[in-house]
Amino acid sequence: MSDWIAIAKFDDLPRMGARVVQFDTVRVAVFRTSSDEVFAVKDACPHRGGPLSQGIVHGTLVTCPLHNWRIDLATGEAVQPDRGCAHTYQTRVEAGQVYLRLAAGKSAAATESCASHA
């Protein structure tokens, strides 16, 4: 449990919006979807580093505000025809508290997929 960090109360995350959490030099955007799922990705679009936290959330995607790239919040992958990947972080909600794990991405597949774009 020590690698999980409490970052926000679930109710403080705007539905279909994001909050930014800063860790040293890493900015993490934490999103809440319309179906109350919580995702976290590095707050930088893989295209030109645009602030994903300021994008529009629709379903489990966010659209970058700079050049309209759509990023899958679960995997970090850009949606075709665009190519690229934003690093994802594991999240969980427990007793109304949102926790973030900086150590690893959502899944091995997502991490491998992102690694292939690095």
N, CA, C and O of each residue as an XYZ file, in Angstrom:
472
protein
N       0.824     -1.205      0.000
C       0.000      0.000      0.000
C       0.862      1.262      0.000
O       0.378      2.336     -0.356
N       2.122      1.149      0.391
C       2.979      2.327      0.520
C       3.257      3.023     -0.812
O       3.613      4.201     -0.818
N       3.104      2.325     -1.941
C       3.345      2.974     -3.225
C       2.104      3.685     -3.768
O       2.162      4.280     -4.845
N       0.987      3.634     -3.045
C      -0.238      4.348     -3.408
C      -0.283      5.665     -2.643
O      -0.022      5.701     -1.440
N      -0.618      6.753     -3.348
C      -0.649      8.084     -2.758
C      -2.078      8.621     -2.822
O      -2.688      8.629     -3.892
N      -2.611      9.065     -1.698
C      -3.921      9.714     -1.672
C      -3.772     11.089     -2.321
O      -2.935     11.888     -1.899
N      -4.584     11.367     -3.350
C      -4.402     12.625     -4.082
C      -5.609     13.548     -4.048
O      -5.456     14.760     -4.200
N      -6.813     13.002     -3.851
C      -8.007     13.861     -3.869
C      -9.205     13.079     -3.357
O      -9.204     11.848     -3.322
N     -10.211     13.817     -2.966
C     -11.487     13.193     -2.671
C     -12.200     12.989     -4.006
O     -12.150     13.854     -4.881
N     -12.859     11.852     -4.156
C     -13.544     11.537     -5.402
C     -14.509     12.656     -5.802
O     -14.558     13.049     -6.968
N     -15.273     13.164     -4.838
C     -16.265     14.202     -5.135
C     -15.637     15.526     -5.561
O     -16.332     16.389     -6.097
N     -14.334     15.702     -5.332
C     -13.654     16.925     -5.756
C     -13.215     16.878     -7.215
O     -12.815     17.899     -7.776
N     -13.285     15.707     -7.830
C     -12.964     15.596     -9.258
C     -14.219     15.937    -10.056
O     -15.268     15.329     -9.840
N     -14.129     16.890    -10.966
C     -15.316     17.243    -11.748
C     -15.672     16.132    -12.732
O     -14.802     15.579    -13.404
N     -16.959     15.815    -12.803
C     -17.403     14.819    -13.778
C     -17.110     15.365    -15.177
O     -17.413     16.516    -15.488
N     -16.511     14.507    -16.013
C     -16.103     14.855    -17.372
C     -15.060     15.978    -17.368
O     -15.038     16.831    -18.255
N     -14.197     15.954    -16.346
C     -13.146     16.958    -16.238
C     -11.912     16.366    -15.591
O     -11.796     15.150    -15.441
N     -10.986     17.245    -15.207
C      -9.713     16.776    -14.662
C      -9.181     17.723    -13.602
O      -9.589     18.881    -13.506
N      -8.270     17.201    -12.820
C      -7.476     17.971    -11.878
C      -6.017     17.583    -12.130
O      -5.738     16.466    -12.565
N      -5.102     18.489    -11.861
C      -3.680     18.218    -12.048
C      -3.024     18.031    -10.688
O      -3.272     18.781     -9.743
N      -2.179     17.004    -10.619
C      -1.387     16.742     -9.428
C       0.073     16.825     -9.854
O       0.476     16.194    -10.831
N       0.861     17.599     -9.123
C       2.279     17.788     -9.454
C       3.144     16.948     -8.528
O       3.003     17.019     -7.307
N       4.043     16.148     -9.108
C       5.021     15.357     -8.356
C       6.395     15.689     -8.906
O       6.712     15.313    -10.034
N       7.213     16.383     -8.135
C       8.536     16.797     -8.598
C       8.412     17.419     -9.983
O       7.862     18.512    -10.119
N       8.915     16.739    -11.017
C       8.856     17.302    -12.370
C       7.754     16.682    -13.220
O       7.671     16.962    -14.416
N       6.913     15.852    -12.632
C       5.848     15.179    -13.383
C       4.495     15.778    -13.037
O       4.112     15.848    -11.869
N       3.775     16.208    -14.071
C       2.396     16.676    -13.904
C       1.477     15.543    -14.356
O       1.588     15.042    -15.475
N       0.576     15.155    -13.470
C      -0.359     14.074    -13.769
C      -1.764     14.652    -13.823
O      -2.198     15.344    -12.902
N      -2.475     14.360    -14.915
C      -3.870     14.765    -15.049
C      -4.737     13.601    -14.587
O      -4.596     12.478    -15.073
N      -5.635     13.879    -13.643
C      -6.523     12.861    -13.099
C      -7.932     13.181    -13.594
O      -8.480     14.242    -13.294
N      -8.506     12.263    -14.348
C      -9.790     12.468    -15.010
C     -10.902     11.661    -14.353
O     -10.677     10.564    -13.841
N     -12.109     12.228    -14.377
C     -13.323     11.517    -13.968
C     -14.282     11.554    -15.149
O     -14.625     12.624    -15.650
N     -14.711     10.375    -15.589
C     -15.597     10.292    -16.748
C     -17.057     10.473    -16.327
O     -17.364     10.560    -15.138
N     -17.941     10.529    -17.309
C     -19.371     10.674    -17.020
C     -19.926      9.450    -16.297
O     -20.953      9.540    -15.624
N     -19.251      8.305    -16.432
C     -19.683      7.086    -15.731
C     -18.891      6.880    -14.435
O     -18.880      5.783    -13.877
N     -18.233      7.936    -13.962
C     -17.500      7.966    -12.697
C     -16.275      7.065    -12.640
O     -15.861      6.660    -11.554
N     -15.688      6.745    -13.793
C     -14.405      6.052    -13.816
C     -13.319      7.104    -13.608
O     -13.479      8.255    -14.013
N     -12.212      6.707    -12.973
C     -11.101      7.624    -12.730
C      -9.860      7.094    -13.448
O      -9.491      5.929    -13.303
N      -9.227      7.972    -14.223
C      -8.013      7.639    -14.965
C      -6.962      8.706    -14.699
O      -7.290      9.845    -14.367
N      -5.700      8.328    -14.847
C      -4.613      9.288    -14.686
C      -3.592      9.094    -15.803
O      -3.177      7.972    -16.094
N      -3.196     10.199    -16.421
C      -2.181     10.181    -17.477
C      -1.239     11.365    -17.268
O      -1.598     12.358    -16.636
N      -0.045     11.242    -17.804
C       0.878     12.371    -17.780
C       0.193     13.523    -18.504
O      -0.393     13.327    -19.568
N       0.263     14.709    -17.938
C      -0.461     15.859    -18.475
C       0.270     16.469    -19.664
O       0.587     17.659    -19.670
N       0.532     15.641    -20.669
C       1.213     16.115    -21.876
C       0.799     15.243    -23.053
O       1.019     14.032    -23.051
N       0.209     15.860    -24.039
C      -0.180     15.135    -25.249
C       1.083     14.616    -25.946
O       2.091     15.319    -26.011
N       1.024     13.385    -26.468
C       2.207     12.844    -27.150
C       2.556     13.588    -28.442
O       3.651     13.409    -28.975
N       1.659     14.405    -28.944
C       1.914     15.134    -30.183
C       2.865     16.303    -29.954
O       3.980     16.306    -30.477
N       2.440     17.289    -29.184
C       3.258     18.485    -28.952
C       3.263     18.919    -27.491
O       3.612     20.057    -27.177
N       2.871     18.000    -26.589
C       2.939     18.309    -25.165
C       1.801     19.155    -24.634
O       1.900     19.707    -23.538
N       0.719     19.266    -25.393
C      -0.423     20.059    -24.943
C      -0.980     19.559    -23.619
O      -0.854     18.375    -23.308
N      -1.594     20.440    -22.836
C      -2.118     20.072    -21.514
C      -3.412     19.259    -21.626
O      -4.491     19.825    -21.804
N      -3.302     17.944    -21.520
C      -4.476     17.087    -21.637
C      -5.520     17.424    -20.578
O      -6.715     17.247    -20.812
N      -5.083     17.906    -19.417
C      -6.011     18.251    -18.341
C      -6.995     19.345    -18.759
O      -8.049     19.495    -18.142
N      -6.665     20.101    -19.790
C      -7.544     21.165    -20.273
C      -8.390     20.727    -21.458
O      -9.112     21.530    -22.050
N      -8.293     19.436    -21.801
C      -9.043     18.913    -22.932
C     -10.478     18.569    -22.585
O     -10.901     18.654    -21.432
N     -11.215     18.176    -23.616
C     -12.617     17.785    -23.463
C     -12.677     16.284    -23.276
O     -12.124     15.528    -24.075
N     -13.361     15.845    -22.204
C     -13.523     14.423    -21.911
C     -14.833     13.947    -22.535
O     -15.885     14.557    -22.345
N     -14.746     12.836    -23.289
C     -15.939     12.232    -23.883
C     -15.751     10.733    -23.846
O     -14.826     10.190    -24.449
N     -16.652     10.064    -23.120
C     -16.474      8.630    -22.905
C     -15.202      8.409    -22.111
O     -15.001      9.017    -21.059
N     -14.340      7.530    -22.621
C     -13.042      7.304    -21.964
C     -11.909      7.901    -22.797
O     -10.784      7.404    -22.784
N     -12.224      8.968    -23.515
C     -11.232      9.688    -24.314
C     -11.138     11.130    -23.840
O     -12.081     11.680    -23.270
N      -9.975     11.732    -24.090
C      -9.825     13.172    -23.899
C      -9.271     13.733    -25.204
O      -8.401     13.128    -25.832
N      -9.782     14.892    -25.603
C      -9.294     15.558    -26.805
C      -8.370     16.689    -26.396
O      -8.755     17.586    -25.645
N      -7.139     16.635    -26.902
C      -6.149     17.659    -26.576
C      -6.637     19.026    -27.075
O      -7.124     19.135    -28.201
N      -6.508     20.065    -26.244
C      -7.000     21.380    -26.647
C      -6.159     22.061    -27.729
O      -6.622     23.028    -28.335
N      -4.944     21.588    -27.990
C      -4.100     22.265    -28.981
C      -4.367     21.838    -30.417
O      -4.566     22.685    -31.287
N      -4.372     20.526    -30.676
C      -4.484     20.061    -32.058
C      -5.508     18.946    -32.237
O      -5.488     18.228    -33.236
N      -6.406     18.808    -31.259
C      -7.530     17.866    -31.342
C      -7.152     16.395    -31.422
O      -7.934     15.589    -31.927
N      -5.974     16.028    -30.939
C      -5.650     14.611    -30.843
C      -6.532     14.004    -29.771
O      -6.742     14.614    -28.723
N      -7.052     12.805    -30.020
C      -7.865     12.092    -29.035
C      -7.013     11.004    -28.392
O      -6.385     10.202    -29.084
N      -6.998     10.985    -27.061
C      -6.187     10.043    -26.292
C      -7.108      9.151    -25.476
O      -7.997      9.638    -24.778
N      -6.894      7.843    -25.565
C      -7.644      6.882    -24.769
C      -7.125      6.947    -23.336
O      -5.943      6.706    -23.090
N      -7.999      7.270    -22.398
C      -7.558      7.451    -21.009
C      -7.128      6.145    -20.356
O      -6.308      6.164    -19.438
N      -7.656      5.021    -20.802
C      -7.301      3.729    -20.207
C      -5.911      3.266    -20.624
O      -5.182      2.683    -19.821
N      -5.542      3.525    -21.878
C      -4.276      3.015    -22.400
C      -3.231      4.100    -22.648
O      -2.036      3.809    -22.706
N      -3.673      5.343    -22.795
C      -2.771      6.432    -23.147
C      -2.531      6.545    -24.642
O      -1.865      7.475    -25.096
N      -3.068      5.603    -25.412
C      -2.848      5.575    -26.863
C      -3.630      6.674    -27.589
O      -4.782      6.952    -27.256
N      -2.994      7.286    -28.574
C      -3.688      8.202    -29.466
C      -4.621      7.386    -30.357
O      -4.298      6.265    -30.750
N      -5.779      7.958    -30.670
C      -6.763      7.292    -31.518
C      -6.392      7.521    -32.977
O      -5.987      8.620    -33.356
N      -6.533      6.480    -33.793
C      -6.213      6.562    -35.221
C      -6.914      7.750    -35.854
O      -8.043      8.042    -35.462
N      -6.334      8.433    -36.783
C      -5.112      8.090    -37.486
C      -3.843      8.558    -36.768
O      -2.733      8.292    -37.231
N      -4.003      9.250    -35.644
C      -2.823      9.740    -34.923
C      -2.099      8.587    -34.241
O      -2.693      7.549    -33.949
N      -0.808      8.787    -33.992
C       0.003      7.754    -33.350
C       0.847      8.383    -32.259
O       1.468      9.429    -32.446
N       0.851      7.715    -31.116
C       1.623      8.194    -29.987
C       0.982      7.696    -28.710
O      -0.074      7.063    -28.738
N       1.622      7.982    -27.597
C       1.119      7.463    -26.335
C       1.500      8.384    -25.184
O       2.628      8.872    -25.103
N       0.537      8.610    -24.299
C       0.779      9.344    -23.059
C       0.897      8.312    -21.941
O       0.123      7.356    -21.896
N       1.845      8.496    -21.052
C       2.045      7.538    -19.963
C       0.825      7.525    -19.043
O       0.314      8.582    -18.671
N       0.362      6.336    -18.677
C      -0.775      6.194    -17.768
C      -0.303      5.772    -16.385
O       0.794      5.239    -16.221
N      -1.143      6.018    -15.402
C      -0.871      5.656    -14.018
C      -2.086      4.936    -13.453
O      -3.220      5.246    -13.819
N      -1.856      3.989    -12.576
C      -2.942      3.273    -11.939
C      -3.655      4.186    -10.945
O      -3.030      4.993    -10.257
N      -4.967      4.039    -10.890
C      -5.772      4.765     -9.907
C      -6.713      3.773     -9.241
O      -6.991      2.696     -9.769
N      -7.192      4.164     -8.075
C      -8.261      3.405     -7.420
C      -9.010      4.366     -6.513
O      -8.463      5.362     -6.040
N     -10.277      4.041     -6.282
C     -11.107      4.831     -5.392
C     -11.522      3.928     -4.246
O     -12.042      2.831     -4.450
N     -11.281      4.411     -3.037
C     -11.592      3.633     -1.846
C     -12.136      4.571     -0.778
O     -11.472      5.530     -0.385
N     -13.349      4.287     -0.314
C     -13.992      5.097      0.731
C     -14.003      6.586      0.371
O     -13.748      7.438      1.222
N     -14.301      6.891     -0.895
C     -14.407      8.276     -1.329
C     -13.088      8.993     -1.556
O     -13.074     10.195     -1.820
N     -11.981      8.271     -1.457
C     -10.652      8.852     -1.648
C     -10.039      8.288     -2.933
O     -10.137      7.088     -3.190
N      -9.413      9.140     -3.735
C      -8.739      8.705     -4.958
C      -7.264      8.503     -4.633
O      -6.619      9.361     -4.030
N      -6.748      7.351     -5.046
C      -5.342      7.008     -4.854
C      -4.676      6.862     -6.210
O      -5.302      6.435     -7.179
N      -3.404      7.218     -6.270
C      -2.612      7.143     -7.494
C      -1.348      6.357     -7.197
O      -0.739      6.498     -6.137
N      -0.975      5.539     -8.145
C       0.280      4.787     -8.043
C       1.202      5.277     -9.144
O       0.932      5.062    -10.325
N       2.280      5.929     -8.769
C       3.213      6.474     -9.754
C       4.095      5.417    -10.385
O       4.656      5.644    -11.457
N       4.231      4.267     -9.746
C       5.203      3.265    -10.159
C       4.900      2.584    -11.480
O       5.836      2.213    -12.189
N       3.636      2.401    -11.846
C       3.328      1.596    -13.028
C       2.106      2.122    -13.753
O       1.283      2.836    -13.179
N       1.996      1.753    -15.043
C       0.848      2.127    -15.844
C      -0.356      1.258    -15.552
O      -0.306      0.396    -14.674
N      -1.430      1.477    -16.276
C      -2.684      0.760    -16.079
C      -2.525     -0.736    -16.227
O      -3.109     -1.504    -15.464
N      -1.742     -1.154    -17.199
C      -1.573     -2.586    -17.435
C      -0.251     -2.809    -18.141
O       0.348     -1.873    -18.672
N       0.194     -4.039    -18.144
C       1.435     -4.371    -18.851
C       1.281     -4.058    -20.334
O       2.214     -3.556    -20.961
N       0.113     -4.350    -20.901
C      -0.117     -4.101    -22.330
C      -0.026     -2.609    -22.630
O       0.583     -2.213    -23.624
N      -0.627     -1.777    -21.778
C      -0.582     -0.342    -22.002
C       0.857      0.164    -21.871
O       1.295      0.989    -22.672
N       1.580     -0.313    -20.892
C       2.964      0.112    -20.684
C       3.826     -0.294    -21.873
O       4.623      0.504    -22.365
N       3.667     -1.538    -22.337
C       4.437     -2.005    -23.493
C       4.091     -1.182    -24.724
O       4.970     -0.809    -25.500
N       2.793     -0.898    -24.899
C       2.346     -0.128    -26.047
C       2.969      1.266    -26.003
O       3.460      1.757    -27.019
N       2.951      1.904    -24.837
C       3.555      3.226    -24.697
C       5.060      3.165    -24.936
O       5.632      4.056    -25.564
N       5.689      2.125    -24.440
C       7.138      1.975    -24.612
C       7.511      1.895    -26.084
O       8.584      2.349    -26.481
N       6.627      1.317    -26.896
C       6.936      1.164    -28.313
C       6.900      2.508    -29.033
O       7.418      2.620    -30.144
N       6.297      3.535    -28.421
C       6.227      4.847    -29.031
C       7.265      5.811    -28.497
O       7.372      6.941    -28.972
N       8.033      5.368    -27.507
C       8.994      6.280    -26.864
C      10.146      6.615    -27.774
O      11.040      7.369    -27.387
